[in-house]
Amino acid sequence: MKHNIVIISSLCFGLAGTFVILAYASQKPVIQTASSAVSALPASPSQLEYHHLIWQESNEYRLKAVSAYEKGDYKTAEELCLKAIKAAPLTSDGSKHRTDYGMVSILARVYIRQNRNSEALKLYEAAAKDTPSLHDMTNGDFLDQALASIRLGKYDQALALYRKGIVHGGYKAGSDPLSADAPGTDTPQNLEASILLVRGEDVSYTGDRLQSRLDLTRAHELAPVNPIIADRLAHDLSYSDEKEKAEKLKLLKIVIKNSHDENKVKFAKIDLARYFNIK
């Protein structure tokens, strides 16, 4: 006669448990216990606690890497990023470490800031093979790859990645990156300015004001009379610093002269009147 055997493992919610084997034969259950085999095992954490535990070391390195990156210490940031990647838990078959796109993003930005664009792209390509689903990627990931690509002279690839970043970021027709006043994508220089404009806005939402300022400043260098970039950068500059105040004045004048957006022009004029007594 065949026996249908069900094995139930019970070690949850911090309670001691046993392996219970229920063997059904002729409709008569036979119960065997194996408490001694599991008495030395710890209580099982919840799924959320387990996820936190296996990623804890990697996340600690990640936080330190972000701090070093924000301070401009790219050497230390790179070292910590690599440690975080190596500390990530293994895949179910134990063959490699799991891919964390957030960690990939940080390391890629470290490489881009050091003009190591080829390494940044290779990093993303390897990560995409491990985790091909786009749900793990943000529009910032696409924009980083676009920026690395355009700086390597790969215009078509950069344009395709930039467009993916726009779609993934939820930008609609008529929004600043897609408006008539945007730098556009017709030349490599304008495409890079557009990438930096959108990326600068993107990282500002995450609180990375330093990176936002760097992106917008570089975008302004590439497109010095563009009113959208001038408007965004003007908002980012302080009135308390005399050097920034003078730069803000120049930027607001660019907005007033070149913008087709009536609201931007209106508020730029108000800014000028309020802070520089210009009527």
Long-range contacts (C-beta under 8 A, 24 or more apart in sequence): 1-25, 1-26, 11-38, 11-41, 11-43, 11-44, 12-43, 12-44, 13-43, 13-44, 13-46, 14-43, 15-43, 16-43, 54-89, 55-88, 55-89, 55-100, 57-87, 58-84, 58-85, 58-87, 58-88, 58-89, 58-100, 58-103, 59-84, 61-87, 62-100, 62-102, 62-103, 62-106, 65-103, 65-106, 65-107, 66-106, 69-106, 69-109, 69-110, 69-113, 70-208, 70-210, 70-211, 74-110, 74-113, 74-114, 77-106, 77-110, 78-107, 78-110, 78-111, 81-106, 81-107, 81-110, 82-107, 96-130, 98-130, 99-127, 99-130, 99-131, 99-136, 101-127, 101-131, 101-136, 101-137, 101-138, 101-141, 104-141, 105-138, 105-140, 105-141, 105-144, 108-141, 108-144, 108-145, 108-148, 109-144, 109-211, 111-148, 112-144, 112-147, 112-148, 112-151, 115-151, 117-147, 117-148, 117-149, 117-151, 117-152, 118-148, 118-152, 120-144, 120-145, 120-148, 121-145, 121-148, 121-149, 121-152, 134-168, 137-168, 138-168, 139-164, 139-165, 139-166, 139-168, 139-169, 139-170, 139-198, 139-202, 140-165, 140-199, 140-202, 140-203, 141-165, 142-168, 143-195, 143-198, 143-199, 143-202, 144-199, 146-195, 147-192, 147-195, 147-196, 147-199, 150-188, 150-191, 150-192, 150-195, 151-192, 153-188, 155-188, 155-191, 158-188, 158-191, 158-192, 158-195, 159-185, 159-191, 162-191, 162-194, 162-195, 162-198, 165-195, 165-198, 166-198, 169-198, 169-202, 171-198, 176-201, 176-228, 176-232, 179-228, 179-260, 179-261, 180-260, 181-226, 181-227, 181-228, 181-258, 181-259, 181-260, 181-261, 182-226, 182-228, 183-219, 183-222, 183-223, 183-226, 183-228, 183-229, 189-222, 189-223, 190-222, 190-223, 192-219, 192-222, 193-219, 193-222, 193-223, 193-226, 193-229, 194-219, 196-222, 197-228, 197-229, 197-232, 200-232, 201-232, 204-236, 209-236, 212-236, 220-251, 225-254, 225-258, 226-254, 226-258, 227-254, 227-255, 227-257, 227-258, 227-259, 227-260, 227-261, 227-264, 228-259, 230-254, 230-255, 230-258, 231-255, 231-259, 231-264, 231-268, 234-268, 234-271, 239-275, 245-275, 248-275, 249-276
